[in-house]
Amino acid sequence: MGTRSAAPDLAAVESLSVGARRWIGRHCGFLDEPAGRTELPVTPRVKALLQLALLYRCWARATGAAGAAGAAGATWADRTAEPVRTRPPDPDLAAVAATVEQVWRSPDHPQLLTVEPRYARQFQLMYGALAPAGLDPDGPHRAALAEGVAGDLLTPRRKSPFLHLETRYYAELADVKHQLLDYPELYRISRLAAHTDGQPLDELDVCNVTHTVFHLADFGFRDPGLGAADLAHARDRVERLTEESVRRGEWDLTGKLVLAQHCLGLDPLTTPSGAAALRLLAEAQSPEGAFPGRSATDRVPDDATAVHFFRKSYQSTLVVALATVILLRPRAGTPGERPPTTSATPALGGAR
């Protein structure tokens, strides 16, 4: 699919978002149901639940949801001090909230974070940082956080630039003291910043690039803090990666790149690559709202079992839900209006 496809209008993107959010809302409970705990491998399920908590945090912030979700943009200390109030009126967001709150209150869940030692401390940090509002301050998530940040996790020692940045982001969200580098310096040592014009594009890893942008920009809720030259460089690489991901029909990566464009101040509805990306996603989405696989070549067969379909579709669908709910968020004080963005081009109109 070329990147000169006509841009979808806002209603088409809203339809894309509603479908993805609806599917996640209807199926996320499987992650913590007896059948899900039996059928899904432990570590991918733990990762999928952390992704769900991140979606919950961003979805609640983007829509201004009241109650337990309403404090999702605050630090850990603020969120745990908030009482649980009325559930969000959006039934799909409420379903996500119910699953996240159930898991974060479970005394049995923290032990699952350490099943794979390579990820244990990072998972514990993320689990503590993504705690929803209204939990008992002395709940199991607090002990998991304390265990995770013990030792040298919150120091620069032997960390890759990407892991260093991710750790900084979640440490800040968890409101814990650290000795990590500041965001501008972390960008300067990132693979994205180091990629020169003479290097092949395929030397960049899309997940590394997009998550670097996400952490710098708090998933689109703050300015990434880049100077003009760095911003132009990051935009160029993200737009070129978007073009390539669209060409390859990579639904999961395309969704991440749409959000990365937004985080960098571009409007994916008006950049040629963003418009093509959104069109690709709209065409790939199933009538139920899911993305049946991570790419067109990885599409789930029609005769797949429900569990196989869930495992192959969950991450791509969650990524699109996350990207679009942030992309479509209303400007503060102006219900229904998207925040202003700038474009470099003229306007064209987990549980694997």
C-alpha positions in Angstrom: 0.0 0.0 0.0 1.5 3.4 -1.0 1.7 6.4 1.3 -0.3 8.6 -1.1 -3.6 7.1 0.0 -6.3 9.7 0.7 -6.4 10.6 4.4 -9.3 9.2 6.4 -11.5 11.8 7.9 -11.8 12.2 11.7 -15.0 10.1 11.8 -13.2 7.2 10.2 -10.4 7.4 12.8 -13.1 7.6 15.5 -14.7 4.4 14.1 -11.2 2.7 14.1 -10.7 3.7 17.7 -14.2 2.7 18.9 -13.8 -0.7 17.4 -10.4 -1.4 18.9 -11.4 -0.1 22.3 -14.6 -2.2 22.2 -12.7 -5.4 21.4 -10.2 -4.7 24.2 -13.0 -3.9 26.7 -14.9 -7.1 25.8 -11.9 -9.5 25.9 -9.4 -8.1 28.4 -11.0 -9.9 31.3 -9.7 -13.2 29.8 -6.2 -12.2 31.0 -7.3 -12.7 34.6 -9.9 -15.4 34.3 -9.2 -19.0 35.3 -9.2 -20.0 31.6 -6.8 -17.3 30.7 -4.5 -18.1 33.6 -4.5 -21.7 32.4 -4.2 -21.1 28.6 -1.8 -18.2 28.5 2.0 -18.4 29.3 2.8 -16.6 32.5 5.3 -14.0 31.4 3.5 -12.9 28.2 0.3 -12.7 30.3 2.1 -10.5 32.9 3.4 -8.2 30.1 -0.1 -8.1 28.5 -1.6 -6.9 31.9 1.1 -4.2 32.2 0.2 -3.0 28.7 -3.5 -3.0 29.7 -2.7 -0.9 32.7 -0.8 1.6 30.5 -3.8 1.7 28.2 -6.1 2.3 31.1 -3.9 5.2 32.4 -3.7 6.9 28.9 -7.4 6.2 28.0 -8.6 7.7 31.3 -6.3 10.8 30.9 -7.3 11.3 27.3 -11.0 11.2 27.9 -11.1 12.9 31.3 -12.8 9.9 32.8 -14.1 10.4 36.4 -13.7 8.2 39.4 -10.9 5.8 39.8 -9.6 6.4 36.3 -9.6 10.2 36.7 -6.5 10.2 38.8 -4.5 8.0 36.3 -2.3 10.9 35.3 -1.0 11.6 38.8 2.0 10.1 40.5 1.8 6.9 42.5 1.5 8.7 45.8 -1.4 10.9 44.5 -3.2 7.9 43.0 -3.0 5.7 46.0 -4.4 8.5 48.2 -7.5 8.8 46.0 -10.6 6.9 47.1 -12.3 4.7 44.5 -15.4 6.5 43.2 -17.9 5.9 40.5 -16.9 3.7 37.6 -16.2 5.4 34.3 -19.4 5.8 32.2 -17.7 4.3 29.1 -18.5 0.5 29.5 -15.3 -0.5 27.6 -13.1 1.7 29.8 -15.0 0.4 32.9 -14.2 -3.2 31.8 -10.5 -2.3 31.5 -10.6 -0.6 34.8 -12.2 -3.6 36.5 -9.6 -6.0 35.2 -6.7 -3.8 36.1 -8.0 -3.1 39.6 -8.6 -6.8 40.2 -5.1 -7.8 39.3 -3.5 -4.9 41.2 -5.4 -5.9 44.3 -4.5 -9.6 44.0 -2.0 -10.8 46.6 -1.0 -13.7 44.2 -0.1 -11.6 41.2 3.2 -10.0 42.3 4.9 -13.4 42.4 4.2 -13.8 38.7 6.3 -10.7 38.0 9.5 -12.6 39.0 8.9 -15.9 37.1 11.3 -14.7 34.4 14.4 -13.3 36.2 15.5 -11.2 33.2 12.4 -9.0 33.5 11.6 -9.3 37.2 12.8 -6.0 38.5 11.6 -4.0 35.5 8.2 -5.6 35.8 8.0 -4.8 39.5 8.9 -1.2 38.8 6.2 -1.0 36.1 3.7 -2.8 38.2 4.2 -0.3 41.0 4.2 2.7 38.7 1.0 1.8 36.9 -1.0 1.1 40.0 -4.6 2.5 39.5 -6.2 5.0 41.8 -7.7 4.0 45.1 -5.6 1.1 46.1 -4.6 0.4 49.7 -1.2 2.2 50.1 0.1 -0.9 51.8 -1.2 -3.3 49.1 0.8 -5.9 47.3 1.8 -3.6 44.5 3.7 -1.4 47.0 5.8 -4.3 48.3 6.5 -5.3 44.7 7.7 -1.8 43.9 10.0 -1.7 46.9 11.5 -5.0 45.9 12.0 -3.9 42.3 13.8 -0.7 43.1 16.1 -2.2 45.7 19.8 -2.4 44.7 21.1 -0.6 41.6 18.0 -0.6 39.4 17.7 3.2 39.7 21.3 3.9 38.8 22.9 4.2 35.4 25.0 1.1 35.9 25.2 -1.3 32.9 22.0 -0.1 31.2 21.4 0.2 27.5 20.2 3.7 26.5 16.7 2.3 25.9 16.4 0.5 29.2 17.9 3.5 31.0 15.1 5.7 29.4 12.3 3.3 30.2 13.5 2.9 33.8 13.6 6.7 34.2 10.1 7.0 32.8 8.6 4.5 35.2 10.6 5.7 38.2 9.3 9.1 37.6 5.7 7.8 37.4 6.2 5.7 40.5 7.5 8.8 42.3 10.7 7.1 43.6 14.1 8.7 43.9 16.7 7.7 41.3 20.1 8.6 40.0 19.2 8.3 36.3 20.2 10.7 33.5 17.8 13.4 32.5 15.7 13.1 29.4 17.7 15.4 27.0 20.8 13.3 27.7 19.0 10.1 27.3 17.8 11.2 23.9 21.3 12.1 22.9 22.6 8.6 23.6 19.6 6.9 22.0 19.8 4.8 18.8 17.3 7.2 17.3 19.6 10.2 17.8 22.7 8.3 16.7 21.2 7.2 13.4 22.9 9.2 10.6 21.7 10.0 7.1 24.2 7.6 5.7 22.9 4.6 7.6 20.3 2.2 6.2 16.8 2.7 7.7 16.6 -0.9 8.6 19.3 -0.4 11.2 16.6 1.3 13.3 14.4 -0.9 15.4 10.8 0.4 15.3 9.9 -0.6 18.8 13.1 1.1 20.1 12.4 4.3 18.2 8.7 4.5 19.1 9.1 3.8 22.8 12.0 6.2 23.0 9.5 8.9 21.7 6.7 7.6 23.9 8.8 8.0 27.1 10.2 11.4 26.1 6.7 12.6 25.4 4.8 10.7 28.1 2.8 9.0 25.4 1.7 12.4 23.9 0.8 14.2 27.1 3.8 16.4 27.2 6.2 18.0 24.8 9.1 15.7 24.0 11.6 18.5 24.9 13.7 18.2 21.7 15.4 21.1 20.1 14.6 22.1 16.5 17.3 20.0 14.9 16.6 16.9 17.0 12.9 17.2 16.5 13.4 17.4 12.7 15.7 14.4 12.8 13.2 12.3 14.9 10.3 13.3 12.7 12.2 12.3 9.6 13.0 8.9 10.9 9.6 8.2 12.2 7.9 9.2 9.0 10.2 7.1 6.9 9.7 4.1 9.2 5.9 4.7 8.9 6.2 4.5 5.1 8.1 1.2 5.3 5.8 -0.3 7.9 2.8 0.5 5.7 4.5 -1.0 2.7 5.0 -4.2 4.6 1.5 -4.3 6.1 2.8 -4.3 9.7 -0.3 -3.4 11.7 1.3 -3.5 15.1 4.3 -1.4 14.2 2.2 1.0 12.1 0.0 1.7 15.1 3.0 2.6 17.2 4.4 4.8 14.5 1.1 6.7 14.2 1.3 7.5 17.9 5.0 8.4 17.6 4.1 10.9 14.9 1.5 12.5 17.2 4.0 12.6 20.1 6.5 14.5 17.9 3.9 17.2 17.1 2.9 15.8 13.7 -0.7 15.2 12.7 -1.0 11.6 11.3 -4.2 12.6 9.5 -2.2 15.1 7.4 1.2 13.6 6.8 1.2 11.3 3.8 2.7 8.4 5.7 0.3 8.9 8.6 -2.7 9.0 6.3 -1.6 5.8 4.6 -1.0 4.2 8.0 -4.5 5.0 9.3 -6.0 3.8 6.0 -4.1 0.5 6.3 -5.4 0.0 9.8 -9.0 0.8 8.9 -8.8 -1.7 6.1 -7.2 -4.4 8.3 -9.6 -4.1 11.2 -12.1 -7.0 11.6 -15.9 -6.2 12.0 -15.5 -7.0 15.7 -12.8 -4.3 16.1 -9.7 -6.6 16.4 -6.5 -6.7 14.3 -6.1 -10.4 13.5 -2.4 -10.7 13.9 0.6 -8.3 13.9 0.8 -8.0 10.2 -0.9 -8.9 6.9 1.5 -11.8 6.5 0.9 -13.0 10.1 -2.9 -12.9 9.8 -4.8 -15.3 12.0 -6.5 -18.0 10.0 -10.3 -18.1 9.9 -10.3 -21.5 11.7 -8.2 -20.4 14.6 -9.4 -21.2 18.1 -10.6 -18.3 20.3 -7.5 -18.6 22.5 -5.2 -18.5 19.5 -7.1 -15.5 18.0 -6.8 -13.7 21.3 -3.0 -14.3 21.6 -2.3 -13.2 18.1 -4.6 -10.2 18.1 -4.3 -8.7 21.5 -1.2 -6.6 21.2 -2.0 -5.1 17.7 -5.5 -4.2 18.8 -4.3 -2.7 22.1 -1.7 -0.6 20.3 -4.3 0.8 17.9 -6.7 1.5 20.8 -3.9 3.3 22.7 -2.7 5.3 19.6 -6.2 6.5 18.6 -7.6 7.4 22.0 -4.6 9.7 22.5 -4.7 11.0 18.9 -8.4 11.9 19.3 -8.3 13.3 22.8 -10.2 16.6 23.2 -8.4 19.9 23.9 -8.8 20.9 27.5 -11.8 23.2 27.9 -13.1 22.5 24.4 -15.2 19.3 24.4 -14.8 17.3 21.3 -12.0 19.3 19.7 -8.6 17.7 19.0 -5.5 19.4 20.4 -3.6 21.5 17.9 -0.7 19.8 16.1 1.8 20.9 13.5 2.6 19.1 10.3 5.6 19.0 8.1 3.4 18.6 5.0 0.3 20.4 3.7 -3.0 19.1 4.9 -4.6 16.5 2.8 -8.2 16.7 4.0 1.5 -8.6 24.3 -0.4 -11.8 24.9 1.5 -13.8 22.4 
